[in-house]
Amino acid sequence: MTSLQARQCPADKDPEVLIKKILTKKELGHIKVRYFKKGTLGLTVDSSTWLYYFNLQKRDFLGKLHTQSGAIENIRFYIGEIK
């Protein structure tokens, strides 16, 4: 997430903060926020195994995020490097 995007979201509605509240420590080690625009949250995962896992959990994950912030309407997962 760029610093510009971070400044546009209040701290309690920042997708990175919300994800840290919802996911376990183990899950957080395999995912990071790629972007958030027009209600879609793009997340990068570090392997196909975790991509599969998060896709299985997508409905529950989206429901939890949506209750925290009504602005999040969809989630998209991508495989990539986690730094």
C-alpha positions, -999 to 999 in steps of 0.1 A, spaced: 0 0 0 14 34 -9 17 61 16 -9 81 -3 -34 53 0 -26 48 37 -33 85 43 -68 82 27 -79 55 51 -85 61 88 -64 39 109 -93 17 119 -104 12 83 -69 6 68 -70 -28 51 -36 -38 66 -49 -31 101 -81 -50 95 -62 -80 82 -40 -81 112 -71 -82 134 -87 -111 115 -59 -134 105 -37 -156 126 1 -150 130 8 -180 108 -15 -167 80 -1 -132 83 34 -145 74 21 -156 40 0 -126 28 3 -89 23 -19 -61 9 -12 -53 -27 -39 -27 -34 -73 -14 -23 -94 5 -48 -130 7 -58 -141 -17 -31 -117 -44 -41 -89 -56 -19 -59 -72 -37 -38 -95 -16 -5 -112 -25 1 -147 -12 35 -164 -13 26 -198 -28 -1 -217 -46 -8 -237 -14 -17 -205 4 -36 -192 -26 -58 -223 -25 -62 -220 13 -73 -183 12 -96 -190 -17 -113 -217 4 -116 -191 32 -126 -162 10 -163 -160 19 -157 -161 56 -127 -137 53 -147 -113 32 -176 -114 56 -153 -105 86 -136 -77 66 -169 -63 54 -183 -61 90 -152 -42 100 -153 -19 69 -182 -17 46 -159 -3 19 -144 -38 12 -167 -55 -13 -144 -80 -30 -111 -97 -25 -86 -108 -52 -56 -130 -44 -24 -131 -64 8 -152 -61 39 -131 -55 68 -123 -33 61 -113 3 86 -89 18 
